[in-house]
Amino acid sequence: MNDSGIVPLDVRVLVKPDPVEEKTAGGIWKPDTSQEREKYAGTKATLIAVGANAFAEWGSEARKPQPGDRVHFAQYSGSRIKGEDGEEYVILNDADLTSVLEAVQ
């Protein structure tokens, strides 16, 4: 069980999107409308949980994302949901994940 209290079903996955920056790189505060738009367009996240059938159709040779992986997902996909821990999450289909983000050393 994860801290969110949300368990994805079937081919769904639960991700925690990266927070939206409140300031620009130059130190200017972004208006709330800009922050809200970026929040829903955000596409980088941490994979929190996977449904029982998630990634089943990817085949045995594919690298299947695991909870804790950093992932990229399709823009504006999924549904926003607030977890029991008060944090915002996105629940989406496994096919909406576009890549696993690996750290470059």
Residue pairs with C-beta under 8 A, 6 or more apart in sequence:
1 7
2 14
2 48
2 49
2 67
3 83
3 84
3 85
3 87
4 14
4 16
4 48
4 49
4 83
4 84
4 85
4 87
4 89
5 83
5 84
5 85
6 14
6 48
6 49
6 81
6 83
6 84
6 89
6 91
7 14
7 49
8 14
8 49
8 50
8 51
8 54
8 91
9 51
9 52
10 51
10 52
10 53
10 54
11 51
11 53
11 54
11 55
11 56
11 93
11 94
11 95
12 50
12 51
12 54
12 91
12 92
12 93
12 94
13 47
13 49
13 50
13 51
13 54
13 65
13 91
13 92
13 93
13 94
13 97
14 47
14 48
14 49
14 50
14 89
14 90
14 91
15 45
15 46
15 47
15 48
15 71
15 73
15 78
15 89
15 90
15 91
15 92
16 45
16 46
16 48
16 87
16 88
16 89
16 90
17 39
17 42
17 44
17 45
17 88
17 89
17 90
18 42
18 44
18 45
18 46
20 35
20 38
20 39
20 42
21 30
21 38
22 29
22 30
22 35
23 29
23 30
24 30
30 38
40 76
40 80
41 75
41 76
43 72
43 73
43 74
43 75
43 98
44 70
44 71
44 72
44 101
45 70
45 71
45 72
45 73
45 90
46 68
46 69
46 70
46 71
47 65
47 66
47 67
47 68
47 69
47 70
47 71
47 97
48 67
48 89
49 67
50 65
50 66
50 67
50 94
51 94
54 94
55 62
55 64
55 65
55 94
58 64
58 94
63 100
65 71
65 97
65 100
69 100
69 101
70 100
70 101
70 102
70 103
71 97
71 98
71 99
71 100
71 101
72 97
72 98
72 99
72 100
72 101
73 90
73 92
73 96
73 97
73 98
74 92
74 96
74 97
74 98
77 90
77 92
77 93
77 96
78 90
78 91
78 92
78 93
78 96
79 90
79 91
79 92
80 88
80 89
80 90
81 88
81 89
81 90
81 91
82 88
82 89
83 89
